[in-house]
């Protein structure tokens, strides 16, 4: 439960701080991530969790949310002159690539715990 509540709390704090102290780009990006949180939580409340415990296949809603967030953050980065939007966009790109790697069915390397 802490694994879920810690990021939720962080997103809420950043959202409030961005709306109180930030400019338009900060508000836009904070709103993007808050919308992702609300959509993902609503999906979970409706019972369509999507098999989070397995790391096989593509979770369609989460992939669509991450892809939409990447497009939205890229638009904010292109429209406003802020350096941090490039970092956020890069992290979002990594999230999208992780979904694509999961969908491709790549095998995770096995850990060898045996010591020589």
N, C-alpha and C positions, 0 to 999 in steps of 0.2 A: 504494500500500500504506500510506503514511503517513496518507492520508485516512481509512483504516479503523482503523489501530492507535492513532492519537491519541485518538479518542473512546472506544475500548475501554479504553485505559489509564486515561483519566479516570473512566469509569464504575466500573472496578474500584477505583480509589483512593477514590472517594466511597463506594462500597459498604462497603469495609473501615472507613473513618473513621466512617461512620454506625453500623455495628454495634459499633464499639469505644466511641464517645463519645456517640452520639445517643440520644434517647428513642424511644418507640414510633413517632411520626409519621416521624421521620427514617429509622428502620429499614424502615418500610413502603414509603415512597417509593423508597428505595434498592433494596429488593427488587423493586419493580415494574419499575424500569429494568433491573435485572440480569436479571430474567425475560424482558424484551423482547429483551435482547442475546442470551441463550441461545436463545430461540425463533428469532430471525432468523438466528443463526449456524447452528443445526441445519438450518434450511430451506436455507440456502446450501450446507451440506455435503452435503445430500441431492440437490443438483443443480438445485433449483427456484429459480433466481436471480430470475426474474420480469422480465427485460429492463430492468435498471436504467439502461442506457445511453440508452434512449429516454425521453422525457418525455411519452409519449402513454399514455392509458389509466390504469386504476386498478390498483395493485398490491394485490391483495386481502389477502394476509397482513399486509403492513405497515399497511394501513388498519385491519384488525381489531385489530392490536396497539396502534396509536395510539389507537383508539377505546376499547379496554379500559383502556388506561393513563389516558386522560382520565377515564373513569368512576371508576377506582380512586383517582386523585389527588383528584377532587372529593369522594369519600367521606371521604378523609383530611382534606381541608380543612373539611368540615362537622363532622366528629367532634372534631377537635383544634383548639385555639386557637393556631394558628401563622400568622403573616403570610406567610411564604415559600411556603406551600402554594398561596396564591392566585396567586403569580407563576409557579410551576411549572405550575399548572393553565392559566394563560393561555398559556404557551408551548406546552403540549400541545394546547390548543384551536387555536392557529395551525397546528400540524402536521396536525390533522384537517381543517381548512379547506383546507389545501394539497392534500390528497388529493381533496377534493371538487371543487376547482377543476380539478385534473388530470382527474378523471372527467368533468367537464362539457365538456371539449374546448375550453376557452377558448384562443385563440391568444395566444402571447407576443408582445409588441410587438417589431418589428424595430428593430435599432439602425442608425442612419444614420451611418456613419463618415466620410462626405464632409463636409468643412468648407466653409462658404459663402464 
